[in-house]
Amino acid sequence: MAPLSWRHHALIQSLLSRGPLEEDDFRSIFSQLTGKTSGSQQQLFNEYLRKINAELSYVQFELRACRNQYDGNVYYGVVNNVSDDQSKLGTKYTVPQIAFYKGIVEAIIQDVEAGGCISSTDALNIRLESQVHAATDSQSQGGATQVPPAFKNFSMSQKEKTLEQLVKDQWLCTMPDGKIGVGVRSFLDLRSWFRTNDVPACEVCNEAAVKAQLCQNEACNVRLHAYCLKKKFSQQRVGRVCPGCGTQWHISTVKAEATEDDDPSITSQDPHRSEPSMKRRRKSYQEANSDVAGSGSALTSATLPDRKRATRSSARLSAN
């Protein structure tokens, strides 16, 4: 295979220096570099991505695409596929900050209603000690758990600054109502973790349903992304029912929250261009893309502890 050209390097550098880019922005850079529009030259665009990934694979990196589950838009980014102690050294975040981030992500995905967010107050009240206990339990070690002093001394002001930085670096995001959600960089980096840790998947695209709609039958665990809902039901005149239990799915819900017409299944080898029909929530959570290269994907290299899948039924039982 021929070596990468300066155009390939420029595409990679744009993602490394600015962080994950929205598809329109990434394709605009591609068009400027090649002099061809990515829409009319989809095959060339795909070939560029395949060639880049073939080279990045030698250093365990990957140029990947994903959907932001809050607005349905596609983003591209470069992620680190290695999860070892050496790769952890590449992050600017400290051990307590990483533990704080993990605690927030776990709290979000454990929401049985699939709201995809928690309040900023709940985020700041995350206890870092729980990360130490979880890591000890996953490693099946006996004896008393020793909480590092850095965890005990991690103050509220440090949490606030860390939360602000995590949002800026797109590991987390903020909602219009001030709540905290999963950032697009996390959707890119945590894809494998979502799949291997019983995070419920969307019945249409099979991606983790962090922000999704639930079947109205509380005994059913089916989840669907808003954009997957629209794709599934938009062409159907009848039979708008849950694919799991057959319960009628409210049509008004589909119309109110669907934001995309495209196939939500996005892969780095065969990305599909998306053209949003509705952009009212497009910029609601985004932070600046500049100065994020130093954060690195090593933030997620420390594997999150395994979590049991929670259901609405189990949540009611525990509440009682």
N, C-alpha and C positions, 0 to 999 in steps of 0.2 A: 504494500500500500504506500502511495506517495505521501511524503510528510505534509503536515498541516501548513496551509498557506497563511499569510498575514491576515487574511479575512477570517479564517477560523480562529486565530489567536485573538483577534479583536472581539469576536462574539463571546469567547470565553472570558476575556478581561472585562467586558461590560457587565457580566453577571458577578464576577468576583469583586469588582470595585463598587458596584451599586447594590448588590444583593438581588433577591428575586425580582424579576421584572414582569409586569403584566404583558400578556401576549401581544397586544397591539404595539407596545413599546419595543418589545424584542423583535417583532417582525419588521418594524420600522427601521431598526438598526441593520437588520439583514438586508433590507431593500437598499439602504444607503451604501452598504459595503459592496453589494453585488450589482447594483444598478437594475435589479429586477424585483418585481413585487412578489412576495411569498405566496400570495393567493393564486396568481397565474403560473407560478413556478413551484408548485407544491412538491413535486418530485425532487427538485434541486434543494429545496429547504430540508426535506427529509434526509437527503443524502449528506448534507452538511452536518446534521445532527448525528447521523450514524458514524460518520468519519471522526467527528469530535469524540464521541463516546468510545470508539475503538481505541483511541489514543489515551483518553482519560482512564480507561480500565486498567492500564498498566500501573497507575498510582492509586487505584481503588477509589477513583472519583467518578461521578456520573452527572451528565447534564440531563435534567429530568423536568417533566411538566406535571402539574397537578391543578385541580380546581380548588379555589377558595370556597369553602362550603357556606360562607356567609353571604356572598354575592354571586356565586356561580362563575366568576371569571377565571380564566386560565392564566397560570403563572409559570415561568421558567426559572430554574435555578441550578446551581452546581452543588452537589451534596457529597459528603464523605461516606463511603460504604464500610469503613473500618471502625470497629468498636473495641479498641484495646487501650491499655494504659498509656501507650506512647501517643496515640492520637488525641487523648484528652489534654495533653500539654499544649495543643494548638489553640485553645480557647482563652479569651481574655477574662472569662468569668472564674471566680473563685469556687472552691468546693461548696461552701455554704450557699452561694448564689445558684449553683447548679441544682442543689438539693431543693432550694426554694422554687425554682422553675419546675422541677419534677412534681413537687407537691401540688402546684397549681394545675398542671396538665392532668394529673390523676383526678383531682377534684372535679374538673370539667367533664372528663369522659365517664365518670361514675354517676353523672346526672341521669336518672332513669327516664326523665322526660325528654332527653336529647336536646336540651335548650342550647347547648354548646357554649355556655358561659357561666361565670359566677360573679358575684358582686365584688367590687374592689375591696370592701371590708373583709369578706371571706378570704380573699386572696392574701391580704396582709396578715390575716390571723392563721395562716398555714403554719403548722408546727414542724420545724425541721427535724425534731427528734423522731418523728414518725418515719422519716426516710432511713434513719439508722436502724430502727427496728425492722423495717421491711427488708432492708438489705441483709440483715442478720438472719431473718426467717427464711429468705430465699436461698441462703447458703447453708442452712440447716446447722448452724453452729450452736453449741451449747454454752451455758454460762451466762452471766449477767452482761447486758449490753452497755458498752461504754460510749457515752455521747461526747463527741469532740468538743473542747472548749469553744472553738470557733462557732459551733452551732448554737451553744448556749448564749453566747455573747452577740449573736446576730440581732441587732436592734431594729426597732420599728422604722427608724429613719433610713437604715441600710436597706430594709425591705422596700421602702418607697422608692429609693433611688434605683434599686435593682429592677423593680417593676417598670419604672419609666424607661430604663435602658433596654429591657426585654421587648417592650413595645416598639421602641425606636429601631431595634435590630430585626423586627418582624418575627421574633419567636412567639410573641403574644400580640394581641390586638385589643383595641378598645372599641366598644359599641357606642352608638349614639346616646344610650342611657347611662354610659359610664361603666358598664360591666366589662369584665375581662374575658376574652375568648382566645382560642388557639390561633397563632399567627401563621401566615402562609409559609414561612420558613419551617415551621414545625410540621405542617401538612406534607411538605417535601421530604423532610428528614425522617419522620416517624412512620412512614407508610408501612414498613416491614414490622415495626413494633405493634402497630395497630392490628395487623393481621394475625400475629402470633400470640396475642394476649387477650383474646376473647372480647375485643371491642366489637359490638354488634355492627354488622355490615349492611349497607343499602342493598335491597333485594334486586335493584336494577343494575347498578354498576359494580357491585361487590366491593366497593371501597368503604372504609370505616365511616359510619354514620355518626359523626360527632355532633353535627348540627343537622337535624332531620325532623321529619314529621312521623308520628306514630300511628299505627292502626288504632281505630276508635274502639276496637275490642281489647279490653285490658288484659285478657288472657293470651293475646297474640303479641309476639315480640318483633313483628315486621317493622322496619324503618325504611323511609324513602327520603332522599334529598329532595329539596323543592324543585331543582332543575330536572331531576330524574322523574319526578311526578308529572311535570308538564310534558316531558318527552313520551312517557308511557301512556298518558291519557288524552293527549291533544288530538289524536286522530281517531279516537274511539267515540262512537255515538252512544253506545250502551256498554254495560259491563265494567263500569269504573269501580272496581272492587279490590279489596286487599288481595295480593297474589298469594298470601299465606292461608287465610281463613275464609276469604270470600265476603267479608263484611263490606258494606257499601262505604266508599271513600267520599267524603264531602267534596263536591265539585267546587264550592266557593273557596275552599282551602287551596285547591290547585291554582285557581285564577289569581288569588291574592298574593301568593308567595313565590310562584315560579318566575324565574328571571332569565332562563336560557332556553334556546331552541335546539342546541347542538347535542351531539352524543357526549355524555359526561365521561366516557371511558377514555382517558388520556394516557398515552405511553410515550416514553422518550424516543422510541424507535419509530413510531408512526403517529405523530401528533396531528390533531385536526384543528383547523382554523375555526375559531368561534367568533360570531358576530352578534353580540348581545342585542336583544330587542328592547330591553328595559335597562336603564342605567341609573335609576333613582338612588340606589344604595351603593353605587360603584365606589365612591370615595369616602364612605362613612367611617371606615376604620383605618385607612392607610396612613402610614407615617412616612417621613422622608426616606428616600432610598440611598441617600449619600452616606459615606463614611461607615459602611457596615462590613467591609471586607475583613476587618480584624476580628470579628466575632467568630467566624468559622463555623462549620457544621459539627465541630467537635463538642459543642454544647450537649448534643444528644448522643454522643458516643458512649457515655456511661449508661448502660442499659437500665431502663426503668424496671422496677420490681414488678413481678407478675401480680395481676389483680383479677379477682373473680368477677365474672359478669353479673351485674345486678339487673333485676327485672322489676317491673312495676308491682308485680305480685309480692316479690320478696321485700320490696320497700314498705309496702303496707303492713306486712307481717312484722317487720322489725319495729315499725312505728307503734304497733299494738303491744 
